[in-house]
Amino acid sequence: MAGKLWDGRFTKGTDASVDAFNASLGVDARMYREDIAGSLAHARMLDARGLLPEGDLDQIEAGLAAIREELDAGTLRPDPQAEDIHMMIEAELTRRIGDAGRRLHTGRSRNDQVALDAR
């Protein structure tokens, strides 16, 4: 599991009670298909606007498709250390494809992802 978004900004780790309070994976894990669909649409928009380097879109699409298939099949399970499904998918994608996975977050917030998934 990748670190938190704010890793490196503080000298001490987050208290376990704060992590437990912030965690929503138990509720939002079931929205992984919607989250991946939104991520695919976002990646295509970034590419259409010239914001992704050549080849990133192909890597992102293939990586997200593989993650969705593995979640569907149960061969990939949401990481219990992940705060939410958005961070879990982004971290897994980045683990698989590197910097292209990090660039997927360009121009959107987790609040955007939550609103899209719920809608």
C-alpha positions in Angstrom: 0.0 0.0 0.0 1.3 3.4 -0.9 1.7 6.1 1.7 -0.8 8.7 2.5 -1.1 11.8 0.4 0.5 13.9 3.1 3.4 11.6 3.8 6.7 13.5 4.1 5.0 16.6 5.4 5.0 15.5 9.1 7.7 13.9 11.2 5.3 11.5 13.0 2.7 9.1 11.7 -1.0 9.5 12.1 -2.6 8.2 15.2 -4.5 5.0 14.7 -7.7 6.6 16.0 -7.5 9.3 13.3 -6.9 6.6 10.6 -10.0 4.7 11.9 -12.1 7.8 11.9 -11.1 8.8 8.3 -11.5 5.3 6.9 -14.4 4.6 4.6 -13.2 1.6 2.7 -15.8 -0.7 4.4 -18.5 1.4 2.9 -17.2 2.6 -0.4 -15.4 -0.6 -1.6 -18.6 -1.7 -3.3 -18.3 1.3 -5.6 -15.1 0.2 -7.3 -16.7 -0.2 -10.7 -18.0 3.3 -10.6 -14.7 4.6 -9.4 -12.8 2.9 -12.2 -15.3 4.1 -14.8 -14.9 7.7 -13.6 -11.1 7.3 -13.6 -11.2 6.0 -17.2 -13.3 9.0 -18.3 -11.0 11.4 -16.4 -7.9 9.9 -18.0 -9.5 10.2 -21.5 -10.3 13.9 -20.7 -6.7 14.5 -19.6 -5.4 12.9 -22.7 -7.7 14.8 -25.0 -6.5 18.1 -23.4 -2.9 17.1 -24.0 -2.1 16.7 -20.3 -0.8 13.2 -20.4 2.5 12.2 -22.0 2.3 9.9 -25.0 1.5 6.3 -24.0 0.1 7.1 -20.5 -3.5 6.7 -21.5 -2.9 3.2 -22.8 -1.1 2.2 -19.6 -3.9 3.7 -17.4 -6.7 2.1 -19.4 -5.0 -1.3 -19.3 -4.1 -1.0 -15.7 -7.6 0.0 -14.6 -9.1 -2.8 -16.7 -6.9 -5.4 -15.1 -7.7 -4.0 -11.6 -11.4 -4.1 -12.3 -11.2 -7.7 -13.6 -9.3 -8.8 -10.6 -11.7 -7.1 -8.2 -14.6 -8.7 -10.0 -13.0 -12.1 -9.8 -12.0 -11.7 -6.2 -8.3 -12.2 -6.9 -7.6 -8.7 -5.8 -9.2 -7.6 -2.6 -9.3 -4.0 -1.3 -6.3 -3.3 0.9 -7.6 -3.0 4.5 -4.9 -0.4 5.1 -6.4 1.9 2.4 -8.4 4.8 3.6 -10.9 4.5 0.8 -11.5 2.8 -2.5 -10.2 5.8 -4.5 -6.8 5.7 -2.8 -6.7 1.9 -3.0 -7.3 1.9 -6.7 -4.9 4.8 -7.4 -2.2 3.2 -5.2 -2.6 -0.2 -6.9 -2.5 1.4 -10.4 0.6 3.4 -9.5 2.3 0.2 -8.1 1.6 -1.5 -11.5 2.4 1.3 -14.0 4.4 3.9 -12.1 4.2 7.6 -12.7 1.4 7.3 -15.3 -0.8 6.1 -12.4 0.1 9.2 -10.3 -0.8 11.5 -13.2 -4.4 10.2 -13.2 -5.1 12.3 -10.1 -4.3 15.5 -12.0 -7.1 18.1 -11.8 -9.4 16.2 -9.5 -9.9 15.8 -5.8 -11.1 12.9 -3.8 -14.3 14.8 -3.2 -14.8 14.9 -7.0 -14.3 11.1 -7.0 -16.8 10.6 -4.2 -19.5 12.7 -5.9 -19.0 10.9 -9.2 -19.1 7.5 -7.6 -22.3 8.2 -5.6 -24.0 9.8 -8.6 
